[in-house]
Amino acid sequence: MLCHIGLSPGLRPYRGLMPLTSALLSLGALVLIAVVAGVIWRAADGRRRGGSTSAVDLADLGVTPGRVSLVQFSTETCTRCPQVRRMLQGVAAAHEGVDHVDVDLTRRPDLARRHRVLSTPTTFLIGADEALVARFTGAPRRGDIESALAELPALQEAP
């Protein structure tokens, strides 16, 4: 009966089962890939990215011209945004001439496209000259914000 469909009598048909060692090796490789991806993601989260030399359109962000601004892009469903908001407000209050502006992308999705914001929270540090000095994707560390502010000439000249 098996010979007429091309199977030799000594071979069993494939039943879709994987040997245990292959399954465990595959599972181990998948876990390893997930751990490495998580470590890379965690290391990059909240890190400072370079800004750009081009001026930022301040009218759509609600930023006061001539002042240094920490612009936070958030959404209503962002779980880390309230924590970042409190931290940025504290940093702005501790530095003369620094404003904190919160932009809700839930109500203004056009700003996310225009400023290439792909996740929240995202924070822009905009200098007094209206240039984007630094960009932080994810929850930034207070020390990273403070060091970026310390590099600004407008704040170094302030008493």
mmCIF file of the C-alpha atoms, coordinates in Angstrom:
data_MODEL
# 
_entry.id   MODEL 
# 
loop_
_atom_site.group_PDB 
_atom_site.id 
_atom_site.type_symbol 
_atom_site.label_atom_id 
_atom_site.label_alt_id 
_atom_site.label_comp_id 
_atom_site.label_asym_id 
_atom_site.label_entity_id 
_atom_site.label_seq_id 
_atom_site.pdbx_PDB_ins_code 
_atom_site.Cartn_x 
_atom_site.Cartn_y 
_atom_site.Cartn_z 
_atom_site.occupancy 
_atom_site.B_iso_or_equiv 
_atom_site.pdbx_formal_charge 
_atom_site.auth_seq_id 
_atom_site.auth_comp_id 
_atom_site.auth_asym_id 
_atom_site.auth_atom_id 
_atom_site.pdbx_PDB_model_num 
ATOM 1   C CA . MET A 1 1   ? 0.000  0.000  0.000  1.00 0.00 ? 1   MET A CA 1 
ATOM 2   C CA . LEU A 1 2   ? 2.801  2.461  0.841  1.00 0.00 ? 2   LEU A CA 1 
ATOM 3   C CA . CYS A 1 3   ? 4.810  1.497  -2.196 1.00 0.00 ? 3   CYS A CA 1 
ATOM 4   C CA . HIS A 1 4   ? 2.257  2.771  -4.647 1.00 0.00 ? 4   HIS A CA 1 
ATOM 5   C CA . ILE A 1 5   ? 2.557  6.411  -3.407 1.00 0.00 ? 5   ILE A CA 1 
ATOM 6   C CA . GLY A 1 6   ? 6.349  6.438  -3.439 1.00 0.00 ? 6   GLY A CA 1 
ATOM 7   C CA . LEU A 1 7   ? 7.143  5.728  0.228  1.00 0.00 ? 7   LEU A CA 1 
ATOM 8   C CA . SER A 1 8   ? 9.394  2.860  1.103  1.00 0.00 ? 8   SER A CA 1 
ATOM 9   C CA . PRO A 1 9   ? 8.091  0.520  3.801  1.00 0.00 ? 9   PRO A CA 1 
ATOM 10  C CA . GLY A 1 10  ? 10.924 1.500  6.240  1.00 0.00 ? 10  GLY A CA 1 
ATOM 11  C CA . LEU A 1 11  ? 10.070 5.264  6.311  1.00 0.00 ? 11  LEU A CA 1 
ATOM 12  C CA . ARG A 1 12  ? 7.345  6.708  8.422  1.00 0.00 ? 12  ARG A CA 1 
ATOM 13  C CA . PRO A 1 13  ? 5.419  9.738  7.191  1.00 0.00 ? 13  PRO A CA 1 
ATOM 14  C CA . TYR A 1 14  ? 6.311  13.138 8.792  1.00 0.00 ? 14  TYR A CA 1 
ATOM 15  C CA . ARG A 1 15  ? 3.944  13.861 11.658 1.00 0.00 ? 15  ARG A CA 1 
ATOM 16  C CA . GLY A 1 16  ? 4.943  17.470 12.330 1.00 0.00 ? 16  GLY A CA 1 
ATOM 17  C CA . LEU A 1 17  ? 6.836  16.790 15.542 1.00 0.00 ? 17  LEU A CA 1 
ATOM 18  C CA . MET A 1 18  ? 10.224 18.361 16.244 1.00 0.00 ? 18  MET A CA 1 
ATOM 19  C CA . PRO A 1 19  ? 12.858 16.471 18.217 1.00 0.00 ? 19  PRO A CA 1 
ATOM 20  C CA . LEU A 1 20  ? 13.189 17.717 21.799 1.00 0.00 ? 20  LEU A CA 1 
ATOM 21  C CA . THR A 1 21  ? 16.794 18.882 21.395 1.00 0.00 ? 21  THR A CA 1 
ATOM 22  C CA . SER A 1 22  ? 15.932 20.960 18.321 1.00 0.00 ? 22  SER A CA 1 
ATOM 23  C CA . ALA A 1 23  ? 12.955 22.502 20.099 1.00 0.00 ? 23  ALA A CA 1 
ATOM 24  C CA . LEU A 1 24  ? 15.048 23.403 23.161 1.00 0.00 ? 24  LEU A CA 1 
ATOM 25  C CA . LEU A 1 25  ? 17.841 24.859 21.017 1.00 0.00 ? 25  LEU A CA 1 
ATOM 26  C CA . SER A 1 26  ? 15.333 26.930 19.049 1.00 0.00 ? 26  SER A CA 1 
ATOM 27  C CA . LEU A 1 27  ? 13.685 28.165 22.240 1.00 0.00 ? 27  LEU A CA 1 
ATOM 28  C CA . GLY A 1 28  ? 17.075 29.036 23.768 1.00 0.00 ? 28  GLY A CA 1 
ATOM 29  C CA . ALA A 1 29  ? 18.100 30.976 20.653 1.00 0.00 ? 29  ALA A CA 1 
ATOM 30  C CA . LEU A 1 30  ? 14.810 32.880 20.687 1.00 0.00 ? 30  LEU A CA 1 
ATOM 31  C CA . VAL A 1 31  ? 15.225 33.798 24.374 1.00 0.00 ? 31  VAL A CA 1 
ATOM 32  C CA . LEU A 1 32  ? 18.821 34.913 23.730 1.00 0.00 ? 32  LEU A CA 1 
ATOM 33  C CA . ILE A 1 33  ? 17.743 37.126 20.828 1.00 0.00 ? 33  ILE A CA 1 
ATOM 34  C CA . ALA A 1 34  ? 14.992 38.674 22.973 1.00 0.00 ? 34  ALA A CA 1 
ATOM 35  C CA . VAL A 1 35  ? 17.414 39.384 25.836 1.00 0.00 ? 35  VAL A CA 1 
ATOM 36  C CA . VAL A 1 36  ? 19.984 41.002 23.534 1.00 0.00 ? 36  VAL A CA 1 
ATOM 37  C CA . ALA A 1 37  ? 17.289 43.129 21.871 1.00 0.00 ? 37  ALA A CA 1 
ATOM 38  C CA . GLY A 1 38  ? 15.993 44.198 25.294 1.00 0.00 ? 38  GLY A CA 1 
ATOM 39  C CA . VAL A 1 39  ? 19.456 45.187 26.502 1.00 0.00 ? 39  VAL A CA 1 
ATOM 40  C CA . ILE A 1 40  ? 20.062 47.245 23.360 1.00 0.00 ? 40  ILE A CA 1 
ATOM 41  C CA . TRP A 1 41  ? 16.630 48.889 23.634 1.00 0.00 ? 41  TRP A CA 1 
ATOM 42  C CA . ARG A 1 42  ? 17.193 49.714 27.319 1.00 0.00 ? 42  ARG A CA 1 
ATOM 43  C CA . ALA A 1 43  ? 20.639 51.177 26.646 1.00 0.00 ? 43  ALA A CA 1 
ATOM 44  C CA . ALA A 1 44  ? 19.294 53.469 23.925 1.00 0.00 ? 44  ALA A CA 1 
ATOM 45  C CA . ASP A 1 45  ? 16.188 54.593 25.833 1.00 0.00 ? 45  ASP A CA 1 
ATOM 46  C CA . GLY A 1 46  ? 16.384 58.179 27.049 1.00 0.00 ? 46  GLY A CA 1 
ATOM 47  C CA . ARG A 1 47  ? 19.783 58.791 25.526 1.00 0.00 ? 47  ARG A CA 1 
ATOM 48  C CA . ARG A 1 48  ? 20.716 62.103 24.023 1.00 0.00 ? 48  ARG A CA 1 
ATOM 49  C CA . ARG A 1 49  ? 20.705 62.323 20.279 1.00 0.00 ? 49  ARG A CA 1 
ATOM 50  C CA . GLY A 1 50  ? 22.284 65.156 18.379 1.00 0.00 ? 50  GLY A CA 1 
ATOM 51  C CA . GLY A 1 51  ? 20.133 68.074 17.399 1.00 0.00 ? 51  GLY A CA 1 
ATOM 52  C CA . SER A 1 52  ? 20.211 69.874 14.123 1.00 0.00 ? 52  SER A CA 1 
ATOM 53  C CA . THR A 1 53  ? 21.526 73.197 13.006 1.00 0.00 ? 53  THR A CA 1 
ATOM 54  C CA . SER A 1 54  ? 18.208 74.126 11.435 1.00 0.00 ? 54  SER A CA 1 
ATOM 55  C CA . ALA A 1 55  ? 15.811 76.362 13.289 1.00 0.00 ? 55  ALA A CA 1 
ATOM 56  C CA . VAL A 1 56  ? 12.656 74.855 14.746 1.00 0.00 ? 56  VAL A CA 1 
ATOM 57  C CA . ASP A 1 57  ? 9.278  76.383 13.910 1.00 0.00 ? 57  ASP A CA 1 
ATOM 58  C CA . LEU A 1 58  ? 8.360  77.713 17.341 1.00 0.00 ? 58  LEU A CA 1 
ATOM 59  C CA . ALA A 1 59  ? 4.870  78.880 16.471 1.00 0.00 ? 59  ALA A CA 1 
ATOM 60  C CA . ASP A 1 60  ? 3.392  75.381 16.379 1.00 0.00 ? 60  ASP A CA 1 
ATOM 61  C CA . LEU A 1 61  ? 5.149  74.261 19.584 1.00 0.00 ? 61  LEU A CA 1 
ATOM 62  C CA . GLY A 1 62  ? 4.148  77.137 21.853 1.00 0.00 ? 62  GLY A CA 1 
ATOM 63  C CA . VAL A 1 63  ? 7.755  78.062 22.640 1.00 0.00 ? 63  VAL A CA 1 
ATOM 64  C CA . THR A 1 64  ? 8.746  81.606 23.608 1.00 0.00 ? 64  THR A CA 1 
ATOM 65  C CA . PRO A 1 65  ? 11.344 82.972 21.161 1.00 0.00 ? 65  PRO A CA 1 
ATOM 66  C CA . GLY A 1 66  ? 14.683 83.919 22.707 1.00 0.00 ? 66  GLY A CA 1 
ATOM 67  C CA . ARG A 1 67  ? 14.385 81.483 25.629 1.00 0.00 ? 67  ARG A CA 1 
ATOM 68  C CA . VAL A 1 68  ? 15.751 78.001 26.142 1.00 0.00 ? 68  VAL A CA 1 
ATOM 69  C CA . SER A 1 69  ? 12.944 75.440 26.080 1.00 0.00 ? 69  SER A CA 1 
ATOM 70  C CA . LEU A 1 70  ? 12.469 71.817 27.056 1.00 0.00 ? 70  LEU A CA 1 
ATOM 71  C CA . VAL A 1 71  ? 9.684  70.613 24.762 1.00 0.00 ? 71  VAL A CA 1 
ATOM 72  C CA . GLN A 1 72  ? 8.108  67.329 25.802 1.00 0.00 ? 72  GLN A CA 1 
ATOM 73  C CA . PHE A 1 73  ? 5.990  65.413 23.311 1.00 0.00 ? 73  PHE A CA 1 
ATOM 74  C CA . SER A 1 74  ? 3.504  63.165 25.095 1.00 0.00 ? 74  SER A CA 1 
ATOM 75  C CA . THR A 1 75  ? 0.168  61.414 24.641 1.00 0.00 ? 75  THR A CA 1 
ATOM 76  C CA . GLU A 1 76  ? -2.718 60.681 26.964 1.00 0.00 ? 76  GLU A CA 1 
ATOM 77  C CA . THR A 1 77  ? -1.876 56.985 27.044 1.00 0.00 ? 77  THR A CA 1 
ATOM 78  C CA . CYS A 1 78  ? 1.863  57.387 27.722 1.00 0.00 ? 78  CYS A CA 1 
ATOM 79  C CA . THR A 1 79  ? 2.678  55.803 31.087 1.00 0.00 ? 79  THR A CA 1 
ATOM 80  C CA . ARG A 1 80  ? 6.109  57.412 31.542 1.00 0.00 ? 80  ARG A CA 1 
ATOM 81  C CA . CYS A 1 81  ? 5.095  60.917 30.427 1.00 0.00 ? 81  CYS A CA 1 
ATOM 82  C CA . PRO A 1 82  ? 3.840  62.192 33.836 1.00 0.00 ? 82  PRO A CA 1 
ATOM 83  C CA . GLN A 1 83  ? 7.132  61.189 35.476 1.00 0.00 ? 83  GLN A CA 1 
ATOM 84  C CA . VAL A 1 84  ? 9.148  62.909 32.728 1.00 0.00 ? 84  VAL A CA 1 
ATOM 85  C CA . ARG A 1 85  ? 6.894  65.979 32.929 1.00 0.00 ? 85  ARG A CA 1 
ATOM 86  C CA . ARG A 1 86  ? 7.565  66.381 36.673 1.00 0.00 ? 86  ARG A CA 1 
ATOM 87  C CA . MET A 1 87  ? 11.302 65.986 36.158 1.00 0.00 ? 87  MET A CA 1 
ATOM 88  C CA . LEU A 1 88  ? 11.437 68.497 33.294 1.00 0.00 ? 88  LEU A CA 1 
ATOM 89  C CA . GLN A 1 89  ? 9.341  71.007 35.260 1.00 0.00 ? 89  GLN A CA 1 
ATOM 90  C CA . GLY A 1 90  ? 11.804 70.685 38.142 1.00 0.00 ? 90  GLY A CA 1 
ATOM 91  C CA . VAL A 1 91  ? 14.784 71.224 35.837 1.00 0.00 ? 91  VAL A CA 1 
ATOM 92  C CA . ALA A 1 92  ? 13.136 74.256 34.232 1.00 0.00 ? 92  ALA A CA 1 
ATOM 93  C CA . ALA A 1 93  ? 12.325 75.735 37.648 1.00 0.00 ? 93  ALA A CA 1 
ATOM 94  C CA . ALA A 1 94  ? 15.938 75.267 38.789 1.00 0.00 ? 94  ALA A CA 1 
ATOM 95  C CA . HIS A 1 95  ? 17.393 77.166 35.816 1.00 0.00 ? 95  HIS A CA 1 
ATOM 96  C CA . GLU A 1 96  ? 16.743 80.830 35.105 1.00 0.00 ? 96  GLU A CA 1 
ATOM 97  C CA . GLY A 1 97  ? 15.664 81.318 31.487 1.00 0.00 ? 97  GLY A CA 1 
ATOM 98  C CA . VAL A 1 98  ? 14.483 77.752 30.830 1.00 0.00 ? 98  VAL A CA 1 
ATOM 99  C CA . ASP A 1 99  ? 10.865 76.949 29.985 1.00 0.00 ? 99  ASP A CA 1 
ATOM 100 C CA . HIS A 1 100 ? 9.061  73.611 29.899 1.00 0.00 ? 100 HIS A CA 1 
ATOM 101 C CA . VAL A 1 101 ? 6.439  73.101 27.199 1.00 0.00 ? 101 VAL A CA 1 
ATOM 102 C CA . ASP A 1 102 ? 4.260  69.992 26.985 1.00 0.00 ? 102 ASP A CA 1 
ATOM 103 C CA . VAL A 1 103 ? 2.877  69.143 23.532 1.00 0.00 ? 103 VAL A CA 1 
ATOM 104 C CA . ASP A 1 104 ? 0.017  66.626 23.520 1.00 0.00 ? 104 ASP A CA 1 
ATOM 105 C CA . LEU A 1 105 ? 0.312  64.598 20.334 1.00 0.00 ? 105 LEU A CA 1 
ATOM 106 C CA . THR A 1 106 ? -3.101 63.047 20.911 1.00 0.00 ? 106 THR A CA 1 
ATOM 107 C CA . ARG A 1 107 ? -4.633 66.363 19.921 1.00 0.00 ? 107 ARG A CA 1 
ATOM 108 C CA . ARG A 1 108 ? -1.886 67.383 17.451 1.00 0.00 ? 108 ARG A CA 1 
ATOM 109 C CA . PRO A 1 109 ? -0.739 64.302 15.475 1.00 0.00 ? 109 PRO A CA 1 
ATOM 110 C CA . ASP A 1 110 ? 0.454  66.608 12.687 1.00 0.00 ? 110 ASP A CA 1 
ATOM 111 C CA . LEU A 1 111 ? 3.299  67.738 14.959 1.00 0.00 ? 111 LEU A CA 1 
ATOM 112 C CA . ALA A 1 112 ? 4.469  64.146 15.381 1.00 0.00 ? 112 ALA A CA 1 
ATOM 113 C CA . ARG A 1 113 ? 4.849  63.825 11.626 1.00 0.00 ? 113 ARG A CA 1 
ATOM 114 C CA . ARG A 1 114 ? 6.442  67.233 11.179 1.00 0.00 ? 114 ARG A CA 1 
ATOM 115 C CA . HIS A 1 115 ? 9.036  66.716 13.934 1.00 0.00 ? 115 HIS A CA 1 
ATOM 116 C CA . ARG A 1 116 ? 9.488  62.961 13.316 1.00 0.00 ? 116 ARG A CA 1 
ATOM 117 C CA . VAL A 1 117 ? 8.373  61.895 16.785 1.00 0.00 ? 117 VAL A CA 1 
ATOM 118 C CA . LEU A 1 118 ? 7.854  58.128 16.668 1.00 0.00 ? 118 LEU A CA 1 
ATOM 119 C CA . SER A 1 119 ? 7.420  57.393 20.387 1.00 0.00 ? 119 SER A CA 1 
ATOM 120 C CA . THR A 1 120 ? 6.555  59.178 23.590 1.00 0.00 ? 120 THR A CA 1 
ATOM 121 C CA . PRO A 1 121 ? 7.966  60.643 25.652 1.00 0.00 ? 121 PRO A CA 1 
ATOM 122 C CA . THR A 1 122 ? 10.297 62.520 23.322 1.00 0.00 ? 122 THR A CA 1 
ATOM 123 C CA . THR A 1 123 ? 12.009 65.672 24.551 1.00 0.00 ? 123 THR A CA 1 
ATOM 124 C CA . PHE A 1 124 ? 13.593 68.453 22.506 1.00 0.00 ? 124 PHE A CA 1 
ATOM 125 C CA . LEU A 1 125 ? 16.063 70.921 23.964 1.00 0.00 ? 125 LEU A CA 1 
ATOM 126 C CA . ILE A 1 126 ? 15.686 74.100 21.945 1.00 0.00 ? 126 ILE A CA 1 
ATOM 127 C CA . GLY A 1 127 ? 18.272 76.824 22.410 1.00 0.00 ? 127 GLY A CA 1 
ATOM 128 C CA . ALA A 1 128 ? 17.608 80.544 22.663 1.00 0.00 ? 128 ALA A CA 1 
ATOM 129 C CA . ASP A 1 129 ? 18.695 80.799 19.014 1.00 0.00 ? 129 ASP A CA 1 
ATOM 130 C CA . GLU A 1 130 ? 15.746 78.532 18.093 1.00 0.00 ? 130 GLU A CA 1 
ATOM 131 C CA . ALA A 1 131 ? 18.017 75.636 17.065 1.00 0.00 ? 131 ALA A CA 1 
ATOM 132 C CA . LEU A 1 132 ? 17.347 72.059 18.124 1.00 0.00 ? 132 LEU A CA 1 
ATOM 133 C CA . VAL A 1 133 ? 20.273 71.366 20.467 1.00 0.00 ? 133 VAL A CA 1 
ATOM 134 C CA . ALA A 1 134 ? 19.404 67.849 21.628 1.00 0.00 ? 134 ALA A CA 1 
ATOM 135 C CA . ARG A 1 135 ? 16.712 65.223 21.233 1.00 0.00 ? 135 ARG A CA 1 
ATOM 136 C CA . PHE A 1 136 ? 15.888 62.597 23.856 1.00 0.00 ? 136 PHE A CA 1 
ATOM 137 C CA . THR A 1 137 ? 13.726 59.634 22.885 1.00 0.00 ? 137 THR A CA 1 
ATOM 138 C CA . GLY A 1 138 ? 12.256 57.838 25.876 1.00 0.00 ? 138 GLY A CA 1 
ATOM 139 C CA . ALA A 1 139 ? 12.539 58.889 29.500 1.00 0.00 ? 139 ALA A CA 1 
ATOM 140 C CA . PRO A 1 140 ? 15.668 61.059 29.751 1.00 0.00 ? 140 PRO A CA 1 
ATOM 141 C CA . ARG A 1 141 ? 17.910 61.008 32.790 1.00 0.00 ? 141 ARG A CA 1 
ATOM 142 C CA . ARG A 1 142 ? 18.019 64.223 34.769 1.00 0.00 ? 142 ARG A CA 1 
ATOM 143 C CA . GLY A 1 143 ? 21.822 64.286 34.586 1.00 0.00 ? 143 GLY A CA 1 
ATOM 144 C CA . ASP A 1 144 ? 21.730 64.096 30.790 1.00 0.00 ? 144 ASP A CA 1 
ATOM 145 C CA . ILE A 1 145 ? 19.310 67.040 30.626 1.00 0.00 ? 145 ILE A CA 1 
ATOM 146 C CA . GLU A 1 146 ? 21.430 69.034 33.089 1.00 0.00 ? 146 GLU A CA 1 
ATOM 147 C CA . SER A 1 147 ? 24.644 68.409 31.134 1.00 0.00 ? 147 SER A CA 1 
ATOM 148 C CA . ALA A 1 148 ? 22.965 69.400 27.851 1.00 0.00 ? 148 ALA A CA 1 
ATOM 149 C CA . LEU A 1 149 ? 21.744 72.624 29.472 1.00 0.00 ? 149 LEU A CA 1 
ATOM 150 C CA . ALA A 1 150 ? 25.221 73.336 30.862 1.00 0.00 ? 150 ALA A CA 1 
ATOM 151 C CA . GLU A 1 151 ? 26.631 73.331 27.328 1.00 0.00 ? 151 GLU A CA 1 
ATOM 152 C CA . LEU A 1 152 ? 24.345 76.144 26.172 1.00 0.00 ? 152 LEU A CA 1 
ATOM 153 C CA . PRO A 1 153 ? 26.058 79.526 25.855 1.00 0.00 ? 153 PRO A CA 1 
ATOM 154 C CA . ALA A 1 154 ? 22.849 81.361 26.794 1.00 0.00 ? 154 ALA A CA 1 
ATOM 155 C CA . LEU A 1 155 ? 22.803 79.679 30.220 1.00 0.00 ? 155 LEU A CA 1 
ATOM 156 C CA . GLN A 1 156 ? 26.551 80.000 30.792 1.00 0.00 ? 156 GLN A CA 1 
ATOM 157 C CA . GLU A 1 157 ? 26.313 83.782 30.468 1.00 0.00 ? 157 GLU A CA 1 
ATOM 158 C CA . ALA A 1 158 ? 23.438 84.016 32.941 1.00 0.00 ? 158 ALA A CA 1 
ATOM 159 C CA . PRO A 1 159 ? 24.492 84.944 36.516 1.00 0.00 ? 159 PRO A CA 1 
# 
